[in-house]
Structures are given as structure tokens and as C-alpha cells.
């Protein structure tokens, strides 16, 4: 890899990190100061083992598959761009794609925990999307829960002999939807109100569903299109990752 390529990888890798949170309490990700301190700390602690596993996985990928660094950086940049695109939702909330399904499919879910927290951190600091106190909660929902579901759905769909692009679509779409489900639970736990935990969670789910369901479908289609492009123009890198082995990841 040339110096220019290394600089490009470093720039894209850094760009792929931030905080995808909306400017209101009901946004898909949680704004600064909205969680009680105990909840903010707890979600951050829960993320630690996933982040450690992600760092080990990235180190292994860098050591064994150096040709795939550009793809790794692209997966981070893809998540950064998609999760920065906020659309108005009902009741003053906003929704957006997550973009984490692509990286989970190609590199595994633990890698996305690291890429995701960088994406969320950069968005929080540079774009004012969310906040640092809610970084742990937002990381768990978007960079951990969503990618693990996306990866699991992809593997299951391939075992059921679904076409590869259908598997990618389902993985990206359901990973996106599960992210907002987890966020609804987090908000329900921190602000149960008179309706209690279940009632508050159901209310948040209802707010998100109106815009997030079509966004998840769009993200699934877009991710499938991106994978089609990678299969055409980055076949060697995907082969090195084991993407084509038995029709999917090894």
C-alpha cells in the first residue's frame, strides 16, 4: 500500500466516526443530557467488551488482509454518511438510516462497534447530532445491537439458500429496524412516565415506525446495490475476506 493510500485510509477511517443522534428527545438516537447519569454510565460499560472484541478483530484483519483496508474504511464512511442523513418524523422527532449493515456483513459485527463509535463521536462533536453523555447508549443501539442482528440475519438467510442480494437487503433493513427498537427500549427505561416502561417503549416505537420502516427498506436496497458494485470492482478484496466462500462469509 502506497503512502497516499495509507493517508486515504486514515482519513476515511476517521471520517467514519461520530454520533448519529437527533436534536430532540424522540429522535432515533438520544440527545445530550437526556439520559440519567446512571443509565449513561451503564450503557457505556456494557459497550466495553464489544469494543475490545472489535479492536482485536480489526487488528487481525489489518494483519491478515491488508488489501481490504480500503473496504474497511469505506464501510465506516458509508455508515457516517447514511447516519448523518436525518429526515423529519412525527411528533417533532427525526429518523435516519444507520449504514452499519454493510460493514457487519463484510467484516463481522464486532468490527462495526469500533467503526460505529467513531462515527457517532465525530457526528456528536462536528455535527451536533446527539451528545457525548449518551455516546454509550447510542453506540450500543446503532453500532452493536444493529450490526449483530444484521450479521445474524445475513448468515441465516444464506443458510436458508436465499439469493445473496436478498440476504444483504434483509440484513441491512432488519439491522436498521432493530437499532430503533433498542433505542425505544433505552428511552422507555430512562423515561417511563405515567405509562410505565412498556407503555413508554410502545409510544417511542410508534413514533419511529412511521418514518423508520420506509428508511430501513431504502437502506436495504441501497446496501444491496453497493454490494453489487463491490462484487464487480473489488472482487479480489472480497475474495480475500472470504465473502464468496460458500456464497457468503466464511
Buried (B, 14 or more C-beta within 10 A) or exposed (E): EEEEEEEBBEEBBBBBBBBBBBBEBBBBBBBBEBBEEEBBEBBBEBBEEBBEBBBEBBEEBEEEBEEBBBBBBBBBBBBBBBBBEBBEBBEEBBBBBBBBBBBBBBBBBBBBBBBBBBBBBBBBBEBEBBBBBBBBBBBBBBBBBBBBBBBBBBBEBBEEEBEBBEBBBBBBBBBBBBBBBBBBBBBBBBBBEEEEBEEBBBBBBEBBBEBBBEBBBBBBBBBBEBBEEBBEEBEEBBEBBEBBEEEBBE
